[in-house]
C-alpha cells in the first residue's frame, strides 16, 4: 500500500468510509478487497477529475496527516488557511461548470468540498468548541451540496454519510441518527456493500455512544466482533469506534490493550490516530496531568498523552506525561523508553538536572534490567553536556562506575568503561587509563564485536603508553595488580603474559610464572629473543607496538650489552610505521649492529643540517658507543662525550653529566690515569653541587 493509501486508512469510521465511485476508465465488476484496501481506493478516486488541483490535493493529505498526528497551533493556523484557500478554489471551479454535460464533475467538486470540511472538523477533539464550530460549517456545506446534487446517485449518498458525520461531530446525534435511518437501505445498496455496511454500523455505534447508550453500542459491537475481537475481520474505522466505546467505559487496561491490537492489525499510522483519539478524549475528560497516576492507571495511556502533547508542541506537558508513564510502568523496557523520552525533552528545555534525576530514579526502579544501564548512561551523557553546575565530573564518573558494577555485561557498561578510559587519556592520566582498560567484563573481553578495537588491544595499547610515559617499576607493579583479579579469564591472563613479555625485565617475579602463557606468534618469539634463545624474531610486531618494543629492547641492551648487535640488527629490520623509527634511533642501532661508518655519516649529515640539534646527536652517539666493552667503541664514546661537553656551559648539570661520561669512557678505553687526573682536576676547579655527581668523580679519581 502506498503512502497515500496508508494515510487514508487513518480517517477510518470518523470520516465514514466512502463507497467507491466508478473510475471513468473502469467498467464491469470490481474485485472484492479488504475494508482497509477499499477505503484507500475509494478515497483516492474521489478526486479523479479536474478538481485534482495540486493545492487541494496537498491540503487534503496534510489534513489526513494532522488528524492522526496533531501539530502546534501556529502550524495548525497555516493549515486552516490552506483549507480555506482550497475550498475557495473548489467554489470557483463549481462556478465555472454550468453546462449540463459537467454534472459528474460538479458532483465530484461538491463531494470534495464536503470531504475537506469534515476533515477539517476532525482536526479538533470531538466535543471541543473548535470541533463543534468546524462541524457546523461542514453541515452547511453538506446541505448546500445536497441541494445542488441530483436526487439519485452515489455522490449524494456519500454526502449524506458525511452529513451524518458532521452532525455527530456537531453534537447533534439525533440528526445524525435520522439521516442514517432514512438512507440506510440506499447506502447498503451501493457498489461496495461490505464496507458501506461497516461504515454505517460504525456511525450507528458512535450515535449510540454520543447518546450515552452504552448497552446499544455494546450490542452492535458484539455483532461485529463476537467473543474474540482480535480475530474479527473489521476495518480500521470500526476498530477506532470500538476504541471510543472502551474509552466511554473508562476501562484503561482494555483501552491500552486495544491500542496495541490496532497497531498489530493496521500498522503504526492507525496506531498514531488511535493515540490521538485517546489523548484528546482524556483531555476532554479533564484527566489531571499534575497529579500522580491513580492506582490501576495504565502507563500506556500516559504514553499516548505524551505523544499527543509532543506533537502539539507542548513540550513540558509531554515530558510530564512520559515521566509519569516511566514512574508507573512495571515493564522495564517501556518504562526506560518513556524516561529517555522525558529526559530528552527536559534537557532540551534547559532542565537537565530534572532529566538526570528522573533517569537515575528509573534506572534504580528496574535494577535487574539492562535497559536501566542505558538510562543511567544517558543521565551521565546529559550531565557531562550540561556542565559542572548540573553535574560535577565526580558525579558523572560515579554514574559510569555504577553502570559497570551494576550491569557489567551490558553494552552500556562497555561504553561507560570506554568513556572513563577516554576521559583519563584526554587528561593525560595514562596510568589511570591503563588501569581502567582491565575493568571490562568477561563478555567484552571475549567479544570482538564490541568495538572495532578489541578490549585486549585497548588494554595492550593503554599499558604500553603508560609505561612509555613512565618506564618505572611502579607502573609494572600496578599492571600486575590490575590484571591479578581477572587472571582466571584465559584471554585476560594471556594479555597479562604478553604485556609482561613486552614491558618487564626478565628478572620480574611474574616472568617465570607467565612466560608459558604468552600468545603464539610474535609474543612467543619475543620471549625467546629476550631470553637470548634466538638472535631474531621471525614474526612482525602488532600494529602500533614498534615504538614501545624499541624502548624495551634498548633498555635490555643497557642491562646486557652483549645483546646490542642482535638488538640493533633486529630493530633496523622493523618496517617503518608513521614517524617510527626516527633518524636518531637508527643512528644508535647502526652503531650497535657494527655499521659505524654509516652511523657516523648519518650523524654528521644531521648535525650539519640542524646545528641546534647537535647536543642531542652527540648524546645519542656517545651513549650508543658507551654500552660496548670494546676499547675502540669506548674511544668513540669519549670523543662524542667531549664534543657534547665542549658545546655546553661549564659547571652546569648537563656539562657535568657529559664530563662524567667522557671520563668513564676514557677509563674504559684503557687510559685510566688520564681519567683519574681529569676527575681530580674537575673536583678542584669546578666541583659539582650535586652529591651523586660528586661521588661519581670521586670514585673515578680513586
Wavefront OBJ file of the C-alpha trace (Angstrom):
o trace
v 0.000 0.000 0.000
v 1.432 3.394 -0.945
v 1.891 6.279 1.464
v -1.326 7.984 0.404
v -3.327 4.818 0.937
v -1.853 4.304 4.389
v -2.816 7.800 5.403
v -6.353 7.402 4.117
v -6.943 4.405 6.335
v -6.394 6.672 9.342
v -9.609 8.553 8.734
v -11.439 5.348 9.446
v -15.007 5.465 10.530
v -14.745 9.000 11.896
v -14.933 10.225 8.303
v -17.406 7.485 7.378
v -15.732 5.192 4.871
v -16.665 6.398 1.418
v -18.171 3.976 -1.150
v -16.135 3.630 -4.295
v -17.085 5.785 -7.271
v -16.502 4.107 -10.600
v -13.495 5.424 -12.370
v -14.396 6.686 -15.853
v -11.867 4.290 -17.337
v -13.192 1.236 -15.489
v -16.178 -0.944 -16.191
v -17.640 -4.215 -15.101
v -17.327 -5.874 -11.731
v -14.761 -4.814 -9.168
v -12.640 -7.335 -7.359
v -13.595 -7.672 -3.664
v -10.982 -6.221 -1.335
v -10.459 -5.837 2.375
v -12.212 -2.873 4.031
v -8.908 -1.074 4.562
v -7.879 -1.515 0.950
v -11.292 -0.380 -0.255
v -11.009 2.726 1.869
v -7.728 3.563 0.195
v -9.083 3.055 -3.327
v -12.340 4.864 -2.686
v -10.844 7.984 -1.228
v -8.151 8.124 -3.859
v -10.761 8.090 -6.636
v -12.888 10.871 -5.232
v -10.613 13.360 -6.924
v -10.101 11.667 -10.304
v -11.353 14.761 -12.113
v -10.462 18.319 -12.881
v -10.800 19.089 -9.167
v -7.486 17.327 -8.552
v -5.716 20.653 -8.122
v -2.273 20.143 -6.566
v -3.000 22.623 -3.762
v -6.294 20.916 -2.960
v -4.666 17.504 -3.001
v -1.741 18.529 -0.806
v -4.089 20.246 1.655
v -6.245 17.144 1.829
v -3.216 14.958 2.510
v -1.997 17.395 5.174
v -5.391 17.185 6.848
v -5.254 13.402 6.928
v -1.735 13.521 8.378
v -2.569 16.059 11.068
v -5.758 14.239 12.088
v -3.535 11.319 13.055
v -0.632 13.391 14.308
v -1.667 16.826 15.644
v 0.645 19.805 15.237
v 1.298 23.025 17.206
v -1.252 25.840 16.952
v 0.995 28.096 14.883
v 1.364 25.419 12.225
v -2.310 24.479 12.519
v -3.329 28.040 11.670
v -1.344 27.755 8.418
v -3.133 24.529 7.562
v -6.519 26.088 8.278
v -5.632 28.935 5.942
v -4.750 26.379 3.276
v -8.098 24.643 3.827
v -9.881 27.948 3.260
v -7.937 28.562 0.068
v -8.643 25.021 -1.183
v -12.352 25.446 -0.538
v -12.312 28.777 -2.377
v -10.710 27.064 -5.385
v -13.372 24.386 -5.369
v -16.112 27.024 -5.215
v -14.506 28.851 -8.116
v -14.351 25.673 -10.161
v -18.021 24.999 -9.389
v -18.954 28.423 -10.678
v -17.127 27.710 -13.908
v -19.010 24.450 -14.509
v -22.522 25.417 -15.590
v -23.196 23.140 -18.582
v -25.396 20.033 -18.153
v -22.561 17.901 -19.544
v -20.469 18.683 -16.479
v -22.832 17.104 -13.947
v -20.353 14.431 -12.879
v -17.553 16.968 -12.414
v -19.859 19.186 -10.340
v -20.778 16.221 -8.162
v -17.141 15.442 -7.519
v -16.330 19.078 -6.724
v -19.168 19.268 -4.199
v -18.067 15.974 -2.717
v -14.511 17.298 -2.381
v -15.797 20.423 -0.605
v -17.791 18.376 1.874
v -14.907 15.982 2.461
v -12.474 18.830 3.184
v -14.966 20.434 5.572
v -15.491 17.207 7.512
v -11.765 16.506 7.563
v -11.242 19.996 8.959
v -13.659 19.243 11.812
v -11.625 16.129 12.632
v -8.591 18.275 13.409
v -10.158 19.054 16.767
v -11.210 16.863 19.647
v -14.789 15.702 19.345
v -16.984 17.907 21.533
v -14.442 20.750 21.739
v -15.508 24.275 20.862
v -13.414 24.435 17.716
v -14.560 20.966 16.731
v -18.244 21.825 17.095
v -17.823 25.074 15.149
v -15.993 23.323 12.308
v -18.609 20.569 12.217
v -21.395 23.164 11.978
v -19.623 24.685 8.998
v -19.365 21.219 7.427
v -23.112 20.705 7.934
v -23.860 23.891 5.988
v -21.605 22.885 3.095
v -23.068 19.357 3.016
v -26.656 20.709 2.984
v -25.742 23.081 0.165
v -24.256 20.143 -1.724
v -27.454 18.126 -1.337
v -29.456 20.971 -2.884
v -27.091 21.059 -5.850
v -26.714 17.314 -6.439
v -29.082 15.050 -8.394
v -31.759 13.284 -6.363
v -30.130 9.940 -7.053
v -26.555 8.843 -7.384
v -23.542 7.679 -5.428
v -22.259 11.213 -4.807
v -25.474 12.149 -2.991
v -25.217 9.053 -0.824
v -21.652 9.964 0.092
v -22.648 13.495 1.015
v -25.457 12.131 3.190
v -22.984 9.949 5.004
v -20.623 12.875 5.507
v -23.544 14.998 6.688
v -24.349 12.390 9.316
v -20.699 12.509 10.418
v -20.775 16.300 10.599
v -23.987 16.281 12.683
v -22.418 13.769 15.016
v -19.298 15.918 15.460
v -21.513 18.923 15.999
v -23.074 17.098 18.936
v -26.394 16.521 17.169
v -26.681 12.756 17.459
v -30.436 12.868 16.794
v -29.973 14.423 13.350
v -27.170 12.002 12.550
v -29.390 9.066 13.535
v -32.256 10.365 11.417
v -30.072 10.620 8.323
v -28.776 7.124 8.879
v -32.290 5.699 9.248
v -33.543 7.388 6.108
v -30.605 6.420 3.952
v -29.514 3.092 5.427
v -31.164 0.954 2.759
v -29.801 3.067 -0.076
v -26.341 3.236 1.409
v -26.149 -0.511 1.806
v -27.029 -0.978 -1.858
v -24.014 0.951 -3.156
v -21.264 -0.614 -5.272
v -19.285 -1.653 -2.181
v -21.914 -3.095 0.172
v -19.478 -4.762 2.577
v -17.526 -1.669 3.559
v -20.608 0.554 3.258
v -22.431 -1.650 5.730
v -19.458 -1.497 8.113
v -19.212 2.271 7.872
v -22.948 2.639 8.548
v -22.641 0.358 11.555
v -19.699 2.348 12.799
v -21.678 5.578 12.609
v -24.613 3.937 14.334
v -22.385 2.818 17.187
v -20.999 6.328 17.539
v -24.527 7.744 17.606
v -25.314 5.405 20.492
v -22.113 6.432 22.267
v -22.920 10.097 21.749
v -26.347 9.498 23.321
v -24.734 7.712 26.265
v -26.414 4.428 25.348
v -23.513 2.074 26.069
v -25.712 -1.011 26.061
v -26.869 -0.454 22.487
v -23.330 0.394 21.394
v -22.017 -2.771 23.018
v -24.700 -4.907 21.416
v -23.858 -3.578 17.955
v -20.129 -4.042 18.531
v -20.660 -7.601 19.709
v -22.417 -8.300 16.434
v -19.200 -7.296 14.660
v -16.528 -8.663 16.982
v -18.184 -11.586 18.717
v -16.360 -13.156 21.630
v -12.883 -12.680 20.146
v -12.349 -9.076 18.947
v -8.743 -9.792 17.964
v -9.846 -12.400 15.444
v -12.638 -10.289 13.946
v -12.175 -9.106 10.362
v -13.018 -5.454 10.949
v -11.543 -2.385 9.297
v -9.522 0.365 10.920
v -12.573 2.630 11.148
v -14.591 0.101 13.133
v -11.603 -0.634 15.365
v -11.386 3.077 16.179
v -15.080 3.079 17.085
v -14.539 0.159 19.448
v -11.691 2.208 20.970
v -14.139 5.054 21.641
v -16.503 2.567 23.282
v -13.774 1.320 25.609
v -12.873 4.927 26.438
v -16.505 5.607 27.300
v -16.442 2.616 29.659
v -13.267 4.075 31.237
v -11.588 0.688 31.153
v -7.961 1.793 30.909
v -6.436 -1.651 30.614
v -8.803 -2.621 27.801
v -8.144 0.681 26.030
v -4.381 0.185 26.243
v -4.610 -3.434 25.067
v -6.785 -2.389 22.138
v -4.277 0.307 21.168
v -1.677 -2.395 20.769
v -4.131 -4.526 18.793
v -4.771 -1.638 16.411
v -1.051 -1.401 15.738
v -0.844 -5.119 15.046
v -3.974 -5.117 12.836
v -3.452 -1.907 10.864
v 0.078 -0.594 11.432
v 1.768 2.419 13.010
v -0.299 5.046 11.198
v -3.560 3.694 12.564
v -1.953 3.435 15.998
v -0.990 7.119 15.852
v -4.600 8.038 15.028
v -5.783 5.880 17.911
v -3.304 7.504 20.297
v -4.614 10.914 19.292
v -8.216 9.875 19.948
v -7.232 8.561 23.379
v -5.302 11.704 24.305
v -7.995 14.089 23.087
v -10.674 12.136 24.929
v -8.671 12.194 28.160
v -8.147 15.938 27.781
v -11.900 16.381 27.328
v -12.483 14.243 30.425
v -10.166 16.516 32.385
v -7.519 13.945 33.291
v -5.284 15.831 35.749
v -1.761 15.673 34.403
v -0.283 17.312 37.501
v -1.351 14.570 39.919
v 0.344 11.185 40.278
v -1.217 8.316 38.310
v -4.094 6.685 40.159
v -3.883 3.057 41.209
v -4.636 0.879 38.224
v -3.822 3.642 35.765
v -2.307 2.121 32.649
v 1.030 3.751 31.716
v 0.401 3.094 28.029
v -2.283 5.774 28.087
v 0.126 8.267 29.630
v 2.441 7.491 26.725
v -0.356 8.210 24.265
v -0.983 11.524 26.070
v 2.725 12.326 25.963
v 2.968 11.735 22.213
v -0.082 13.945 21.648
v 1.395 16.828 23.643
v 4.770 16.391 21.979
v 3.226 16.704 18.529
v 1.228 19.680 19.686
v 4.446 21.411 20.733
v 3.532 21.345 24.445
v 6.907 20.001 25.469
v 6.756 20.265 29.241
v 3.346 18.603 29.301
v 4.759 15.843 27.144
v 7.768 15.406 29.428
v 5.472 15.257 32.464
v 3.343 12.517 30.910
v 6.369 10.499 29.780
v 7.785 10.808 33.286
v 4.515 9.610 34.830
v 4.450 6.677 32.444
v 8.034 5.790 33.357
v 7.334 6.020 37.081
v 4.230 3.812 36.963
v 5.188 1.246 34.317
v 6.216 -2.188 35.556
v 7.505 -3.191 32.108
v 11.152 -2.208 32.396
v 11.927 -1.639 28.722
v 8.859 0.546 28.222
v 9.477 2.422 31.456
v 13.052 3.219 30.439
v 11.951 4.272 26.957
v 9.486 6.722 28.486
v 12.144 8.047 30.844
v 14.600 8.528 27.973
v 11.992 10.481 26.002
v 11.120 12.632 29.001
v 14.787 13.298 29.712
v 15.468 14.279 26.113
v 12.681 16.845 26.258
v 13.716 18.147 29.661
v 17.347 18.589 28.638
v 16.282 20.470 25.504
v 14.164 22.690 27.735
v 17.238 23.548 29.865
v 16.098 21.329 32.708
v 18.955 18.849 32.643
v 19.005 18.408 36.404
v 15.436 17.062 36.387
v 16.293 14.840 33.411
v 19.245 13.304 35.236
v 17.259 12.753 38.423
v 14.447 11.036 36.505
v 16.836 8.711 34.674
v 18.669 7.815 37.876
v 15.404 7.090 39.659
v 14.023 4.934 36.850
v 17.303 3.015 36.497
v 17.043 2.001 40.139
v 13.357 1.188 39.802
v 14.317 -1.661 37.454
v 17.678 -2.806 38.842
v 17.581 -6.169 37.054
v 17.010 -4.801 33.561
v 19.942 -3.987 31.285
v 17.833 -1.175 29.828
v 18.347 0.607 33.138
v 22.018 0.798 32.265
v 21.018 2.691 29.127
v 19.054 5.144 31.260
v 21.950 5.818 33.625
v 24.388 6.168 30.718
v 22.096 8.777 29.189
v 21.994 10.562 32.554
v 25.787 10.698 32.542
v 25.774 11.998 28.975
v 23.318 14.762 29.839
v 25.306 15.599 32.957
v 28.576 15.993 31.093
v 26.923 18.119 28.395
v 25.229 20.353 30.983
v 28.448 21.086 32.833
v 29.534 21.273 36.488
v 26.610 23.493 37.518
v 24.336 20.479 36.952
v 26.682 17.502 37.409
v 30.298 17.630 38.503
v 32.982 15.470 36.935
v 32.907 13.229 40.002
v 29.111 12.864 39.679
v 29.437 11.731 36.078
v 32.269 9.332 36.909
v 30.226 7.884 39.772
v 27.385 7.109 37.359
v 29.769 5.480 34.899
v 31.302 3.326 37.631
v 27.838 2.349 38.879
v 26.829 1.211 35.389
v 29.886 -1.026 35.109
v 29.337 -2.512 38.570
v 25.557 -2.994 38.458
v 25.162 -4.118 34.832
v 28.721 -5.256 33.980
v 27.892 -7.296 30.877
v 25.697 -4.680 29.176
v 26.787 -2.656 26.174
v 26.193 0.450 28.272
v 28.779 -0.849 30.759
v 31.216 -1.302 27.880
v 30.520 2.261 26.717
v 30.832 3.631 30.266
v 34.199 1.950 30.847
v 35.488 3.061 27.465
v 34.292 6.580 28.276
v 36.295 6.582 31.506
v 39.363 5.438 29.565
v 38.961 8.239 27.033
v 38.432 10.736 29.819
v 41.662 9.696 31.538
v 43.586 9.814 28.255
v 42.251 13.289 27.456
v 43.544 14.413 30.861
v 46.922 12.737 30.124
v 46.328 10.413 33.070
v 47.811 7.494 31.180
v 48.243 5.209 34.152
v 44.598 5.636 35.171
v 43.506 4.871 31.609
v 45.607 1.712 31.690
v 44.087 0.535 34.970
v 40.573 1.115 33.612
v 41.408 -0.871 30.467
v 41.405 -4.069 32.514
v 37.996 -3.434 34.117
v 35.796 -4.622 31.247
v 33.524 -7.592 31.935
v 34.495 -11.020 30.641
v 31.873 -10.860 27.892
v 33.536 -7.757 26.496
v 36.994 -9.312 26.638
v 35.827 -12.328 24.677
v 33.794 -10.428 22.078
v 35.410 -8.794 19.068
v 32.186 -7.088 18.006
v 32.040 -4.704 20.950
v 34.280 -2.238 19.170
v 36.495 -2.093 16.088
v 39.402 -2.207 18.561
v 39.012 -5.220 20.832
v 39.258 -4.906 24.613
v 42.518 -6.874 24.566
v 44.046 -4.460 22.054
v 42.861 -1.492 24.106
v 44.497 -2.888 27.231
v 47.803 -3.555 25.475
v 47.821 -0.100 23.942
v 46.915 1.621 27.224
v 49.597 -0.126 29.292
v 52.314 0.402 26.695
v 51.522 4.117 26.582
v 51.556 4.355 30.376
v 54.882 2.534 30.556
v 56.485 4.673 27.841
v 55.381 7.803 29.691
v 56.921 6.450 32.876
v 59.014 3.284 32.414
v 59.222 2.577 36.122
v 58.856 -0.378 38.455
v 55.748 1.282 39.943
v 53.894 1.112 36.615
v 54.816 -2.549 36.217
v 53.665 -3.295 39.767
v 50.309 -1.605 39.162
v 49.932 -3.554 35.916
v 50.347 -6.850 37.744
v 47.868 -5.774 40.438
v 45.267 -4.713 37.876
v 45.420 -7.990 35.973
v 45.671 -10.246 39.006
v 41.950 -10.108 39.894
v 40.945 -11.196 36.382
v 43.717 -13.639 35.540
v 41.237 -16.520 35.867
v 39.852 -15.417 32.477
v 42.005 -17.078 29.829
v 42.203 -14.100 27.452
v 42.993 -11.734 30.319
v 45.754 -13.964 31.611
v 47.208 -14.277 28.115
v 47.132 -10.492 27.713
v 48.857 -10.132 31.097
v 51.539 -12.563 29.946
v 52.048 -10.734 26.643
v 52.425 -7.384 28.395
v 54.839 -8.894 30.888
v 56.924 -10.238 27.998
v 56.782 -6.863 26.266
v 57.370 -4.444 29.152
v 59.069 -6.006 32.139
v 62.637 -7.038 32.823
v 63.360 -10.727 32.601
v 64.108 -10.685 36.320
v 60.500 -9.652 37.063
v 58.934 -12.061 39.572
v 55.950 -12.701 37.245
v 58.128 -13.541 34.235
v 58.651 -17.192 35.108
v 55.010 -17.580 36.150
v 53.582 -16.172 32.904
v 56.226 -16.917 30.270
v 54.432 -20.058 29.087
v 51.080 -18.224 28.843
v 52.042 -15.833 26.047
v 50.225 -15.748 22.723
v 51.593 -17.751 19.853
v 53.381 -15.808 17.178
v 55.058 -12.511 17.954
v 54.934 -12.637 21.757
v 56.178 -16.214 21.845
v 59.088 -15.261 19.558
v 59.784 -12.099 21.572
v 60.076 -14.146 24.753
v 62.747 -16.352 23.206
v 64.621 -13.352 21.791
v 64.721 -11.530 25.107
v 65.874 -14.692 26.862
v 68.772 -14.832 24.344
v 67.468 -18.090 22.906
v 67.323 -16.572 19.397
v 69.035 -13.722 17.542
v 65.934 -12.577 15.701
v 62.127 -12.508 15.937
v 60.535 -14.253 12.972
v 57.157 -12.563 13.376
v 56.070 -8.950 12.806
v 55.018 -6.964 15.883
v 51.337 -5.998 16.215
v 50.432 -2.637 14.722
v 51.458 0.294 16.894
v 53.896 -1.598 19.135
v 57.171 -0.913 17.344
v 57.949 2.175 19.400
v 57.474 0.533 22.802
v 59.262 -2.587 21.571
v 62.300 -0.482 20.626
v 62.324 1.254 24.003
v 62.155 -2.066 25.896
v 64.919 -3.675 23.826
v 67.158 -0.636 24.211
v 66.819 -0.988 27.988
v 67.701 -4.654 27.618
v 70.932 -3.649 25.880
v 71.845 -1.398 28.811
v 71.365 -4.382 31.135
v 73.059 -6.833 28.793
v 75.430 -5.011 26.387
v 76.344 -8.284 24.699
v 72.908 -8.248 23.043
v 73.496 -4.909 21.322
v 74.390 -6.387 17.930
v 71.325 -8.681 17.750
v 69.032 -5.952 19.050
v 70.444 -3.334 16.707
v 70.053 -5.553 13.655
v 66.514 -6.579 14.618
v 65.370 -3.014 15.245
v 66.780 -1.897 11.928
v 64.756 -4.654 10.247
v 61.413 -3.396 11.587
v 59.170 -1.893 8.901
v 58.694 1.872 9.204
v 55.473 2.922 10.864
v 54.329 6.546 10.810
v 57.161 8.504 12.461
v 58.976 5.350 13.558
v 61.878 4.966 13.570
v 63.460 8.400 13.888
v 66.859 9.049 12.358
v 68.355 9.454 15.792
v 67.103 5.989 16.764
v 68.551 4.491 13.577
v 71.922 6.079 14.308
v 72.198 4.251 17.610
v 71.097 0.922 16.121
v 73.637 1.264 13.306
v 76.356 1.673 15.926
v 75.177 -1.406 17.830
v 74.904 -3.535 14.710
v 78.510 -2.684 13.765
v 77.682 -0.311 10.923
v 79.733 2.516 12.470
v 80.676 4.281 9.239
v 77.024 4.552 8.205
v 76.164 5.809 11.668
v 78.916 8.445 11.701
v 77.909 9.665 8.259
v 74.260 9.931 9.273
v 75.135 11.814 12.470
v 77.478 14.210 10.690
v 74.904 14.964 7.998
v 72.146 15.637 10.519
v 74.334 17.891 12.664
v 75.293 19.972 9.644
v 71.671 20.361 8.587
v 70.381 21.102 12.101
v 73.110 22.617 14.284
v 70.569 23.344 17.007
v 70.107 19.579 17.482
v 73.835 18.875 17.793
v 73.702 18.159 21.521
v 71.027 15.503 21.025
v 73.019 13.779 18.265
v 76.224 13.855 20.326
v 74.488 12.331 23.292
v 72.911 9.566 21.150
v 76.255 8.672 19.615
v 78.067 8.714 22.956
v 75.533 6.531 24.785
v 75.315 4.078 21.885
v 79.078 3.530 21.833
v 79.327 3.510 25.618
v 77.397 0.259 26.122
v 80.110 -1.678 24.338
v 83.006 -3.359 26.147
v 85.257 -2.658 23.168
v 88.058 -0.138 23.856
v 87.648 1.148 20.324
v 83.967 1.826 20.916
v 84.800 3.477 24.242
v 87.230 5.816 22.455
v 84.397 6.763 20.078
v 82.142 7.308 23.074
v 84.764 9.546 24.731
v 85.046 11.600 21.551
v 81.317 12.233 21.403
v 81.047 12.949 25.159
v 83.814 15.527 24.893
v 82.248 17.081 21.834
v 78.971 17.356 23.720
v 80.652 18.896 26.802
v 82.536 21.444 24.697
v 79.238 22.771 23.442
v 77.762 23.250 26.919
v 78.302 25.910 29.554
v 80.891 24.748 32.060
v 79.653 23.951 35.537
v 76.045 23.295 34.538
v 74.415 19.950 35.435
v 74.323 18.966 31.730
v 78.063 19.763 31.372
v 78.939 17.648 34.437
v 76.872 14.737 33.068
v 78.779 14.894 29.787
v 82.142 15.132 31.590
v 81.395 12.129 33.798
v 80.529 10.199 30.629
v 83.732 11.322 28.957
v 85.959 10.412 31.944
v 84.360 6.956 32.250
v 84.780 6.312 28.526
v 88.420 7.409 28.741
v 88.965 4.978 31.617
v 87.169 2.147 29.781
v 89.287 2.752 26.672
v 92.446 1.960 28.713
v 93.618 5.468 29.698
v 92.951 5.064 33.387
v 95.482 7.636 34.667
v 94.173 10.284 32.321
v 90.660 9.626 33.616
v 91.766 9.917 37.262
v 93.653 13.123 36.664
v 90.746 14.675 34.821
v 88.308 13.753 37.624
v 90.600 15.268 40.289
v 91.056 18.455 38.272
v 87.305 18.997 37.966
v 86.809 18.382 41.705
v 89.424 21.060 42.422
v 88.490 23.680 39.849
v 84.753 23.243 39.278
v 83.244 20.914 41.880
v 79.599 19.926 41.272
v 76.897 20.786 43.802
v 75.017 17.570 43.186
v 76.152 14.897 45.661
v 75.625 11.977 43.289
v 77.699 13.604 40.541
v 80.433 14.476 43.032
v 80.560 10.855 44.166
v 80.940 9.785 40.528
v 84.022 11.978 40.128
v 85.459 10.747 43.415
v 85.007 7.079 42.509
v 86.854 7.618 39.232
v 89.650 9.683 40.809
v 90.468 6.872 43.221
l 1 2 3 4 5 6 7 8 9 10 11 12 13 14 15 16 17 18 19 20 21 22 23 24 25 26 27 28 29 30 31 32 33 34 35 36 37 38 39 40 41 42 43 44 45 46 47 48 49 50 51 52 53 54 55 56 57 58 59 60 61 62 63 64 65 66 67 68 69 70 71 72 73 74 75 76 77 78 79 80 81 82 83 84 85 86 87 88 89 90 91 92 93 94 95 96 97 98 99 100 101 102 103 104 105 106 107 108 109 110 111 112 113 114 115 116 117 118 119 120 121 122 123 124 125 126 127 128 129 130 131 132 133 134 135 136 137 138 139 140 141 142 143 144 145 146 147 148 149 150 151 152 153 154 155 156 157 158 159 160 161 162 163 164 165 166 167 168 169 170 171 172 173 174 175 176 177 178 179 180 181 182 183 184 185 186 187 188 189 190 191 192 193 194 195 196 197 198 199 200 201 202 203 204 205 206 207 208 209 210 211 212 213 214 215 216 217 218 219 220 221 222 223 224 225 226 227 228 229 230 231 232 233 234 235 236 237 238 239 240 241 242 243 244 245 246 247 248 249 250 251 252 253 254 255 256 257 258 259 260 261 262 263 264 265 266 267 268 269 270 271 272 273 274 275 276 277 278 279 280 281 282 283 284 285 286 287 288 289 290 291 292 293 294 295 296 297 298 299 300 301 302 303 304 305 306 307 308 309 310 311 312 313 314 315 316 317 318 319 320 321 322 323 324 325 326 327 328 329 330 331 332 333 334 335 336 337 338 339 340 341 342 343 344 345 346 347 348 349 350 351 352 353 354 355 356 357 358 359 360 361 362 363 364 365 366 367 368 369 370 371 372 373 374 375 376 377 378 379 380 381 382 383 384 385 386 387 388 389 390 391 392 393 394 395 396 397 398 399 400 401 402 403 404 405 406 407 408 409 410 411 412 413 414 415 416 417 418 419 420 421 422 423 424 425 426 427 428 429 430 431 432 433 434 435 436 437 438 439 440 441 442 443 444 445 446 447 448 449 450 451 452 453 454 455 456 457 458 459 460 461 462 463 464 465 466 467 468 469 470 471 472 473 474 475 476 477 478 479 480 481 482 483 484 485 486 487 488 489 490 491 492 493 494 495 496 497 498 499 500 501 502 503 504 505 506 507 508 509 510 511 512 513 514 515 516 517 518 519 520 521 522 523 524 525 526 527 528 529 530 531 532 533 534 535 536 537 538 539 540 541 542 543 544 545 546 547 548 549 550 551 552 553 554 555 556 557 558 559 560 561 562 563 564 565 566 567 568 569 570 571 572 573 574 575 576 577 578 579 580 581 582 583 584 585 586 587 588 589 590 591 592 593 594 595 596 597 598 599 600 601 602 603 604 605 606 607 608 609 610 611 612 613 614 615 616 617 618 619 620 621 622 623 624 625 626 627 628 629 630 631 632 633 634 635 636 637 638 639 640 641 642 643 644 645 646 647 648 649 650 651 652 653 654 655 656 657 658 659 660 661 662 663 664 665 666 667 668 669 670 671 672 673 674 675 676 677 678 679 680 681 682 683 684 685 686 687 688 689 690 691 692 693 694 695 696 697 698 699 700 701 702
